[in-house]
Amino acid sequence: MKRPFVILLHVGFWACYFLLVFIALGLYYRSHHDVGRLMNALYSVLLFAAVPSALCFYSYYYFLFPRYLQKKKILQAIFIGLLIAILAGIVAYILIRFFIETGRIYDMDEGGRHGRSTALQTIVVMTVIGLVSGGVALVMKGFVTWFNEIKLKEALREKNHEMELQLIKNQFDPHLFFNTINNIDSLILKDAVLASDYLNKLSDIIRFVLYETRADKIPLSKEIEYMEKYIALQKIRTANETYVHFSIAGTVGDKVIAPMVFIPFVENAFKHTTNKKVENAITIQISIDDANVRLTCSNKYDSKMAPQAHGGLGNELIKKRLSLIYPGKHELVVDNDNELYCVNLAIQHG
């Protein structure tokens, strides 16, 4: 929410507050003709009732809500909120007694009917005033926070989609697409059934990229299924099927994940592996436990033929996207040592 609108909300609150004070005093003293007494009451209420109101309003707004309520620490919020209101009431009472004792205002108790207003009565009244003002502050702060979160989510979603589109453009290699079609075409005469199976896998991959990536979250099983089909299509390009090792540890269940979180790392591994004749040139493992789902992806490469760097536009987009969709809920570690490029990505459930 823009700052001018927030300021307007605050101004509106205080305008309503003082308007209600004027109305209340007008109704209470409507049968009195003592202008001096009315002005004394007005002066006292405006001066001293505003003290607990302001203290509670801004303490609740800037401290109590973000530190406790927003973090769902309800009992602590109630206790601290009451403590703030009581302290504000005591401060207001001290100010009132000081001004009365110095003769700047006189006691509002009518003719000393009960003597001086007791400390307890004054503190209770001022505390209640503070609690009401603080309650309004919590509602206002809650509304502003809710509105800001909605705007932030919309902005993040838009930014995330932009990154996904750019990521897809970077990762969806047209050469790979046409090479896969050519490989499938060469299989048709040798094994039509196998060629049909690979063609279906390619169709599923294209469908996933075009449609599944539109969702904010997809089943983890679909992400893994894409990876399995992608690996299968990559294997038909070489006679050595043992150069890729893919494994899953743990139970997938009904867990969900943002689309194309793991896939770019797998595609990069295939893209940068220089020797596909050795065993386990690429190792991919998905590990699932009660807290995290983890991808460990490593590939061997010849630094003399094609050095594999940590950076690059694709990797930067991946990191930015992770920071948007999993802020504080992911850990990405990339190691590049002894011609072995290894990615370890852990994402918290929920």
Residue pairs with C-beta under 8 A, 6 or more apart in sequence:
1 144
1 147
1 148
1 151
6 144
9 140
9 144
10 140
13 57
13 136
13 140
17 50
17 53
17 133
18 46
21 42
21 45
21 46
21 49
22 42
25 38
25 41
25 42
25 45
28 41
29 37
29 38
29 41
32 38
40 105
40 106
40 108
41 108
43 105
44 96
44 99
44 105
44 108
47 95
47 99
48 92
48 95
48 96
48 99
48 126
49 92
49 126
49 129
51 88
51 91
51 92
51 95
51 126
52 85
52 88
52 89
52 91
52 92
52 126
52 127
52 129
52 130
52 133
53 129
53 130
53 132
53 133
54 133
55 84
55 87
55 88
55 91
55 130
56 84
56 85
56 88
56 130
56 131
56 133
56 134
56 137
57 133
57 134
57 136
57 137
58 137
59 84
59 88
59 134
60 81
60 84
60 134
60 135
60 137
60 138
60 141
61 137
61 138
61 140
61 141
64 77
64 80
64 81
64 84
64 134
64 138
65 137
65 138
65 141
65 142
65 145
66 141
67 73
68 74
68 76
68 77
68 80
69 77
69 138
69 142
70 145
81 131
81 134
82 131
84 130
84 134
85 127
85 130
85 131
85 134
86 123
86 127
88 126
88 127
88 130
89 122
89 123
89 124
89 125
89 126
89 127
89 129
89 130
90 123
92 122
92 123
92 126
93 119
93 122
93 123
93 126
96 105
96 122
97 119
99 105
100 106
100 107
107 116
107 117
108 117
109 115
109 116
109 117
156 324
156 325
157 216
159 324
160 321
160 324
160 325
163 317
163 320
163 321
163 324
164 213
164 259
164 260
164 321
166 317
167 260
167 264
167 314
167 317
167 318
167 321
168 209
168 213
168 260
170 313
170 314
170 317
171 260
171 263
171 264
171 267
171 314
172 209
173 267
173 271
179 237
180 198
180 202
180 233
180 236
180 237
181 202
183 198
183 236
183 237
184 195
184 198
184 199
184 202
184 236
185 195
187 194
187 195
187 198
187 236
188 195
198 232
198 233
198 236
201 229
201 232
201 233
202 233
204 225
204 226
204 229
205 226
205 229
205 230
205 233
208 222
208 226
209 260
212 218
212 222
212 226
212 259
213 259
213 260
215 259
216 258
216 325
217 256
217 257
217 258
217 259
218 256
218 257
218 258
218 259
219 254
219 255
219 256
219 257
220 252
220 255
220 256
220 257
220 288
220 293
221 252
222 259
223 257
223 259
223 260
223 261
223 262
223 263
224 248
224 252
224 286
226 263
227 246
227 262
227 263
227 266
227 284
227 286
228 246
230 263
230 266
230 267
231 244
231 246
231 266
231 284
234 244
234 270
235 241
235 244
238 276
238 277
240 276
240 277
240 278
240 279
242 279
242 280
243 273
243 276
243 277
243 278
243 279
243 280
243 281
243 282
244 280
244 281
244 282
244 283
244 284
245 280
245 282
245 283
245 284
246 284
246 285
247 284
247 285
247 286
248 285
248 286
248 287
248 288
249 285
249 286
249 287
249 288
250 286
250 287
250 288
250 289
251 288
252 288
253 288
255 288
255 293
255 349
257 293
257 347
258 325
258 326
261 322
261 325
261 345
261 347
262 286
262 295
262 297
262 345
264 314
264 318
265 295
265 297
265 318
265 343
265 345
266 284
266 297
268 299
268 314
268 315
268 343
269 282
269 284
269 297
269 298
269 299
269 341
269 343
270 282
270 299
272 299
272 301
272 306
272 308
272 341
273 281
273 282
273 299
273 300
273 301
274 300
274 301
274 302
274 305
274 306
275 281
275 300
275 301
275 302
278 300
281 299
281 300
282 297
282 298
282 299
282 300
283 296
283 297
283 298
283 299
284 295
284 296
284 297
285 295
285 296
285 297
286 293
286 294
286 295
287 293
287 294
287 296
288 294
290 349
291 348
291 349
292 346
292 347
292 348
292 349
293 346
293 347
293 349
294 344
294 345
294 346
294 347
295 343
295 344
295 345
296 342
296 343
296 344
297 342
297 343
298 340
298 341
298 342
298 343
299 308
299 340
299 341
300 339
300 340
301 307
301 308
301 339
301 340
301 341
302 339
303 339
308 336
308 341
309 336
310 334
310 336
315 334
319 332
322 330
322 332
322 345
326 347
326 348
329 347
329 348
330 345
330 346
330 347
330 348
331 344
331 345
331 346
332 343
332 344
332 345
333 343
333 344
333 345
334 341
334 342
334 343
334 344
335 341
335 342
335 344
336 342
